[in-house]
């Protein structure tokens, strides 16, 4: 079933129409519209997978609506994206908890990029292992981090988990995952060496690798990217950001194939 977005705004206009058209064209989603009232949200919330709140001056006078929006997102586990100027985002944050907000998008913003991010958020259909089309090999020596990542990604992807570089090499000798999420800083066999071993074998050379790293400083990131992985993810990233990044990778890969 085609996913849908509920675009909440105070009326229409060029920007609202353009945003809706970008979501339809880029992400291929159905867009429904609603005014920022409790009554309209009650009537239309059930059919939407994502709430997209386009802020405006009205946010100063809609505290009841914002609090109701917060409760709906919390109870129904809805994805909420808010677009607005900084002062509007601050105002909304007084009534809507950070836990309910999946993404804050400051204006001005890139409509196409936002549409692509929304598309990534809709890839998260859970199902049985037989129904999950993508297989990820997750490699990290930190058991707590492995457990957390497993809980974040397993509803959407088939996961195989190993806790050392050599275990990863042994696994891919007879298996071909669609993606390897590889810890860069591991003892004994670090991620850089594991990537080199993966690239040296014809049977595994084409498997895409994204590094996991706890280092966010410029020098460390440049060092990681010099190894030419498909990308990197910071271990400090929030759940939704990790899931969205993996989704975007597979969407881009599918479009190129």
Long-range contacts (C-beta under 8 A, 24 or more apart in sequence): 2-28, 2-29, 2-30, 3-29, 3-30, 3-49, 3-50, 3-122, 4-29, 4-30, 4-31, 4-32, 4-47, 4-48, 4-49, 4-50, 5-29, 5-30, 5-31, 5-32, 5-48, 5-49, 5-50, 5-51, 5-52, 5-118, 6-32, 6-33, 6-34, 6-44, 6-45, 6-47, 6-48, 6-50, 6-51, 6-52, 7-31, 7-32, 7-33, 7-34, 7-52, 7-54, 8-33, 8-34, 8-35, 8-36, 8-41, 8-51, 8-52, 8-53, 8-54, 8-69, 9-33, 9-35, 9-36, 9-53, 9-54, 9-56, 10-35, 10-36, 10-56, 10-57, 10-58, 11-35, 15-54, 16-54, 18-111, 19-52, 19-54, 19-83, 19-111, 19-114, 22-111, 22-112, 22-114, 22-115, 23-52, 23-115, 23-118, 25-115, 26-112, 26-115, 26-116, 26-119, 27-115, 27-116, 27-118, 27-119, 27-122, 28-119, 29-118, 29-119, 29-122, 36-62, 36-65, 37-62, 37-65, 38-64, 38-65, 38-68, 41-65, 41-68, 41-69, 41-72, 45-72, 45-76, 45-78, 48-78, 49-78, 49-79, 49-122, 50-78, 50-79, 50-80, 50-81, 50-118, 50-121, 50-122, 51-78, 51-79, 51-80, 51-81, 52-81, 52-83, 52-118, 53-80, 53-81, 53-82, 53-83, 53-84, 53-92, 54-83, 54-84, 55-82, 55-83, 55-84, 55-85, 55-88, 55-89, 55-91, 55-92, 56-84, 56-88, 59-84, 59-88, 59-91, 59-92, 60-91, 63-95, 66-92, 66-95, 66-96, 67-95, 67-96, 69-96, 69-100, 70-95, 70-96, 70-97, 70-100, 73-100, 73-101, 74-99, 74-100, 79-121, 79-240, 81-105, 81-114, 81-117, 81-118, 81-121, 83-107, 83-109, 83-114, 102-240, 103-240, 116-248, 116-251, 117-244, 117-248, 119-251, 120-244, 120-245, 120-247, 120-248, 120-251, 121-240, 121-244, 121-247, 123-156, 123-247, 123-250, 123-251, 124-155, 124-156, 124-243, 124-247, 125-156, 126-155, 126-156, 129-158, 132-156, 132-157, 132-158, 134-158, 134-178, 134-179, 134-250, 135-159, 135-160, 135-177, 135-178, 135-179, 136-160, 136-177, 136-178, 136-179, 136-180, 136-181, 136-246, 137-162, 137-168, 137-171, 137-172, 137-175, 137-177, 137-179, 137-180, 137-181, 138-162, 138-181, 139-163, 139-164, 139-165, 139-167, 139-168, 139-180, 139-181, 139-182, 139-183, 139-186, 139-191, 139-194, 140-181, 140-183, 140-186, 140-212, 141-183, 141-186, 141-187, 142-183, 145-235, 149-181, 149-242, 152-239, 152-242, 152-243, 153-242, 153-243, 153-246, 156-243, 156-247, 157-246, 164-188, 164-189, 165-189, 165-190, 165-191, 165-193, 165-194, 165-197, 168-194, 169-194, 169-197, 169-198, 172-198, 172-203, 172-204, 172-207, 173-203, 173-204, 176-203, 176-204, 176-207, 177-207, 178-207, 178-208, 178-250, 179-207, 179-208, 179-209, 179-210, 179-230, 179-246, 179-249, 179-250, 180-207, 180-208, 180-209, 180-210, 181-210, 181-212, 181-233, 181-246, 182-209, 182-210, 182-211, 182-212, 182-229, 183-211, 183-212, 183-213, 184-211, 184-212, 184-213, 184-215, 184-224, 184-232, 185-213, 185-214, 185-215, 192-227, 195-227, 195-229, 208-249, 208-253, 210-246, 210-249
